Amino acid sequence: YAINRKNFDSGLRFLEVLRDIRCPRVVICGSCSEYGNLKGCVTEDQSPQRLHAHAAFKSALRIVASSIFADGGSSFLWARPFYVYGPGQRLVSLVPSCMTALKSGQKPNVRTPDAVHDFVYVDDVATGLAELATGDAPPGIYNIGSGQPTSVADVVNEIANAMNLPPVYPKISTEDGFWADLTRIKQNTRWRPRYTLQEGIAHTVEAGKLT
């Protein structure tokens, strides 16, 4: 709670600065966790279910920001990246931790291989944010993801494949998850996700060889 509150307070002060200098266009990163326990292909207009503290504070900041910029002096856009991966990610995250385990000849310690998420390569997220910031998309919430449901097991197997190793998991049954509906961002910008999971993982594994 304390860290989330600190981040909320810092974010609020930053937004107030942007308001005071009348920044013409403001793009803030939220999180796909703001959808809570929703399942399936989620749209920006859906109401969340059962938010944990991190997601609740993110949602609260968005609501306050919408009020701060309601006078029309700034265009306010809120981006919701989904499960971002790529070079430079924290070592405890899924992809780098699996790479480390596989390099050591160990099976990755994955708690929920059957879980389904929307994994999106970091370059696609960066270009999506840049398009929202520099384009003419109207104010609102925008999903940024691959638009594809993918199991954690499939991600781990793709990492193994990129490292020229056999699959870690056989075909498994998957549980319900959620992924991004990209209709809004596609209708209002030129952005499209460019990287498939195979391409993104391959780039990440290759970058890991250089570190």
Order of alpha helices (4+ residues) and beta strands (2+ residues): alpha-beta-beta-alpha-beta-beta-alpha-beta-beta-alpha-beta-beta-alpha-beta-alpha-alpha
